[in-house]
Amino acid sequence: MAITLLLSVAFANAQIKNAKTEAVKILGNCGMCETKIEKAGNLNKISKVDWNKDTQMASITYDSKQTTQQEILKRIALAGYDSKSFLAPNEVYDNLHDCCKYEREIKITASTIEPASMTGYNNHASYTVTEPKQEVNHLTAAFDNYFLLKDALVKTDGEVASVASKDLLSSLNAVKMDQLEMDEHTVWMKVMKQLKEDAEHVSDTQDVQHQRDHFMTMSKAMYELMKVSKSETPIFYQFCPMANDGKGANWLSKDIVVKNPYYGAKMLSCGKTVETLK
């Protein structure tokens, strides 16, 4: 088996320019799965996939100047097979033959791929994977609720802050990862857990100081996300040197005029804009 795999990789390398080979686990059960996985991943002179049903490991060889492992795994997910990066659409998995229905594993680092039209695969010079078009920024609701939370903290209103944070948590849970841009998706997977954890803490209390403590870490994560996301209006990244016991803390605002969420009326104008996101 090992010799066969090595020969297969060697053959693929000979056929594909700028060849790069990587091993990836792709879930599946049988020979029929093997056929579908390899058919979805293979592109003439661009990518070659060899999948082993016993180990569920795939050797993926591809032209690194024309495609990526991620694009190959997307196509395989669209055929019904989960990997470390992408989960197959539920309806596609449900339509697999009974013998092909592998046991699905929960992967918090994977995004779900929705059915999409794919064009250009017969063009050996280049190709594209067409995913669902993002008509609106699916992070907008989360951003808007963050700003509402910030405004409530400026007013030192723990009750309104709690409600705003509940709405923020709902909007975070509603984000469709598969419809985010690639750079947004990468950052989302990095900060999602922190954002949701902080939103839960803020929503579960009306203690403004506790809310402000979590707003600090929430703002760090939200900054990373807003930085890679398109905005119709400038977003101002602001800083208060007095917050966090003199260590300083940041927040984001749609208003260039500083209104400090960490001290409210006590030191409303304490701080400055340190970066403008456009």
C-alpha distance (Angstrom), angle and dihedral (degrees) to the residues before:
residue distance angle dihedral
M1 . . .
A2 3.78 . .
I3 3.80 91.8 .
T4 3.79 91.0 49.4
L5 3.81 90.7 50.7
L6 3.80 92.1 49.3
L7 3.79 91.7 49.3
S8 3.79 90.4 48.4
V9 3.81 91.7 50.9
A10 3.79 91.2 47.1
F11 3.80 90.7 51.2
A12 3.79 92.0 47.9
N13 3.80 91.3 49.3
A14 3.78 89.8 52.5
Q15 3.81 91.5 52.6
I16 3.81 98.6 42.6
K17 3.80 124.6 64.7
N18 3.80 120.8 -137.3
A19 3.80 85.9 15.9
K20 3.77 119.6 -162.8
T21 3.81 120.8 179.6
E22 3.80 125.5 -158.0
A23 3.81 135.1 171.2
V24 3.80 117.5 -130.7
K25 3.79 133.2 172.8
I26 3.80 112.4 -121.7
L27 3.79 118.2 179.9
G28 3.79 118.8 -124.0
N29 3.80 142.0 121.5
C30 3.76 118.8 -142.0
G31 3.76 151.7 12.9
M32 3.79 91.0 -77.2
C33 3.80 88.5 56.1
E34 3.79 89.2 50.4
T35 3.78 91.4 54.5
K36 3.82 93.2 48.7
I37 3.80 95.3 44.1
E38 3.76 93.8 49.3
K39 3.81 93.5 43.2
A40 3.81 90.7 52.1
G41 3.79 93.7 47.1
N42 3.80 100.5 41.3
L43 3.79 121.8 93.2
N44 3.79 119.3 173.0
K45 3.82 109.4 -99.0
I46 3.81 90.2 -13.2
S47 3.81 107.9 70.6
K48 3.80 139.1 3.0
V49 3.80 125.7 -168.8
D50 3.80 125.5 -165.9
W51 3.81 112.9 -174.1
N52 3.81 127.0 -169.5
K53 3.81 115.1 -151.0
D54 3.81 93.0 -159.0
T55 3.79 96.7 55.4
Q56 3.83 97.7 22.8
M57 3.79 86.5 -135.0
A58 3.78 122.3 135.9
S59 3.77 127.6 -158.3
I60 3.80 106.4 -145.4
T61 3.80 119.0 -165.5
Y62 3.79 118.1 -177.9
D63 3.79 145.4 160.6
S64 3.79 100.4 -98.4
K65 3.80 91.7 -155.3
Q66 3.80 94.1 56.1
T67 3.78 105.9 36.0
T68 3.79 145.6 1.8
Q69 3.78 137.9 -130.9
Q70 3.81 88.2 -108.3
E71 3.80 93.6 58.1
I72 3.81 91.0 49.3
L73 3.80 92.3 49.2
K74 3.80 90.0 49.3
R75 3.80 90.8 57.7
I76 3.79 91.2 47.4
A77 3.82 90.3 49.9
L78 3.79 89.3 52.0
A79 3.81 87.0 55.7
G80 3.81 89.5 56.7
Y81 3.80 106.5 -92.7
D82 3.80 127.7 119.9
S83 3.80 124.0 -138.5
K84 3.79 136.3 173.1
S85 3.80 90.9 -83.8
F86 3.78 108.0 33.8
L87 3.79 136.7 32.1
A88 3.79 120.2 -146.9
P89 3.83 117.5 -115.0
N90 3.80 109.5 -91.7
E91 3.79 92.8 -124.3
V92 3.81 91.8 53.2
Y93 3.80 92.0 48.5
D94 3.82 90.6 47.6
N95 3.82 90.2 54.9
L96 3.80 94.1 54.7
H97 3.80 116.5 113.1
D98 3.81 112.1 -91.4
C99 3.79 92.6 -109.0
C100 3.81 89.8 53.9
K101 3.80 97.0 54.1
Y102 3.78 99.9 108.6
E103 3.79 121.4 -171.2
R104 3.77 106.3 -87.2
E105 3.79 118.0 -132.5
I106 3.80 125.3 -150.7
K107 3.78 109.7 -112.9
I108 3.78 114.0 -177.7
T109 3.81 89.5 -172.9
A110 3.79 94.6 58.0
S111 3.78 128.8 86.0
T112 3.78 124.4 -144.4
I113 3.77 115.0 -113.6
E114 3.78 117.7 -143.3
P115 3.82 121.9 -147.3
A116 3.78 109.3 -84.1
S117 3.76 139.0 173.0
M118 3.79 112.0 -104.9
T119 3.77 121.0 -157.0
G120 3.76 139.2 176.7
Y121 3.80 98.6 40.1
N122 3.78 93.2 130.4
N123 3.78 91.6 56.1
H124 3.78 105.0 94.2
A125 3.79 94.1 -168.0
S126 3.77 94.9 60.0
Y127 3.78 141.5 -19.2
T128 3.74 140.1 -173.2
V129 3.77 136.8 -146.4
T130 3.77 107.9 -138.1
E131 3.79 111.3 -148.5
P132 3.81 127.2 -175.0
K133 3.78 109.0 -65.2
Q134 3.77 115.0 -112.1
E135 3.78 103.9 -130.4
V136 3.79 92.3 177.8
N137 3.75 134.4 17.7
H138 3.80 103.8 -95.1
L139 3.78 89.7 -155.3
T140 3.81 93.5 60.1
A141 3.82 94.5 91.9
A142 3.80 90.9 51.4
F143 3.80 91.3 49.1
D144 3.81 92.5 48.3
N145 3.81 91.8 50.7
Y146 3.80 90.0 48.7
F147 3.81 89.5 56.3
L148 3.81 90.5 48.6
L149 3.80 88.8 52.6
K150 3.79 90.6 48.9
D151 3.82 91.0 51.4
A152 3.81 90.8 50.8
L153 3.81 90.7 52.8
V154 3.81 90.2 48.9
K155 3.81 85.9 58.1
T156 3.84 91.1 43.5
D157 3.80 88.8 -125.2
G158 3.81 107.4 151.3
E159 3.80 94.1 -179.9
V160 3.80 94.9 55.1
A161 3.81 90.2 41.3
S162 3.80 89.7 55.5
V163 3.80 92.0 51.6
A164 3.82 92.4 45.9
S165 3.78 90.4 50.5
K166 3.80 91.8 51.7
D167 3.79 88.3 54.0
L168 3.80 89.1 47.0
L169 3.79 91.2 53.1
S170 3.81 90.6 49.6
S171 3.79 91.4 51.0
L172 3.81 91.3 48.1
N173 3.80 90.4 52.4
A174 3.81 89.6 49.7
V175 3.81 95.2 55.6
K176 3.81 110.5 120.5
M177 3.78 102.9 -140.1
D178 3.79 94.9 -166.9
Q179 3.80 91.0 59.8
L180 3.79 95.8 53.4
E181 3.77 121.4 102.3
M182 3.80 113.2 -100.0
D183 3.82 95.3 -104.9
E184 3.81 90.7 45.6
H185 3.79 90.4 49.5
T186 3.80 91.8 51.2
V187 3.81 92.6 52.3
W188 3.81 92.5 40.3
M189 3.79 91.5 58.5
K190 3.81 88.7 50.6
V191 3.82 99.0 48.9
M192 3.82 104.0 26.2
K193 3.80 95.8 94.0
Q194 3.81 93.9 48.7
L195 3.80 93.4 47.1
K196 3.79 93.5 50.5
E197 3.79 93.1 44.8
D198 3.81 92.6 51.7
A199 3.81 92.3 44.5
E200 3.81 90.1 53.0
H201 3.80 92.1 50.6
V202 3.80 93.5 48.7
S203 3.81 93.1 46.3
D204 3.82 92.8 49.5
T205 3.80 95.3 60.2
Q206 3.78 142.8 40.8
D207 3.79 92.4 -154.7
V208 3.81 100.3 119.8
Q209 3.79 95.0 -157.7
H210 3.78 91.7 53.9
Q211 3.79 89.0 46.6
R212 3.79 91.0 51.3
D213 3.80 91.8 50.1
H214 3.80 90.4 57.9
F215 3.79 92.4 40.0
M216 3.82 87.3 64.7
T217 3.79 95.0 60.4
M218 3.79 91.3 36.4
S219 3.81 89.7 56.1
K220 3.81 92.3 52.1
A221 3.79 90.5 54.3
M222 3.80 93.7 41.6
Y223 3.80 90.4 51.7
E224 3.81 91.1 58.2
L225 3.78 90.3 50.7
M226 3.80 96.4 45.3
K227 3.79 90.6 47.1
V228 3.82 92.0 64.7
S229 3.80 96.2 35.9
K230 3.79 124.8 87.9
S231 3.79 116.3 -113.9
E232 3.81 128.3 -169.9
T233 3.80 90.5 -146.7
P234 3.82 131.9 35.6
I235 3.80 117.9 -89.2
F236 3.78 117.3 -149.6
Y237 3.80 120.3 -142.8
Q238 3.79 106.1 -152.2
F239 3.79 135.2 -171.0
C240 3.79 136.8 -153.1
P241 3.84 114.5 -163.6
M242 3.80 92.5 -162.9
A243 3.80 98.0 57.0
N244 3.80 125.1 93.8
D245 3.82 93.0 35.3
G246 3.79 92.8 -54.2
K247 3.81 94.6 -47.8
G248 3.78 90.9 104.6
A249 3.80 131.5 -125.0
N250 3.80 137.7 -145.1
W251 3.78 136.6 -139.9
L252 3.80 137.9 175.9
S253 3.78 126.5 -116.8
K254 3.79 140.4 176.8
D255 3.80 88.2 -145.6
I256 3.79 120.5 75.4
V257 3.82 88.8 -153.6
V258 3.81 107.3 92.4
K259 3.79 115.0 -115.8
N260 3.77 107.4 171.8
P261 3.84 114.9 -136.1
Y262 3.82 92.7 -170.7
Y263 3.81 97.0 59.9
G264 3.79 105.8 14.9
A265 3.79 114.6 -171.2
K266 3.83 91.5 -2.9
M267 3.82 92.0 70.7
L268 3.78 103.8 -2.3
S269 3.80 97.1 162.0
C270 3.79 97.7 38.7
G271 3.79 108.3 126.2
K272 3.79 143.0 37.0
T273 3.79 142.1 -122.2
V274 3.79 110.1 -96.2
E275 3.82 100.0 175.0
T276 3.79 139.3 12.9
L277 3.79 117.8 -145.1
K278 3.80 114.9 -153.0
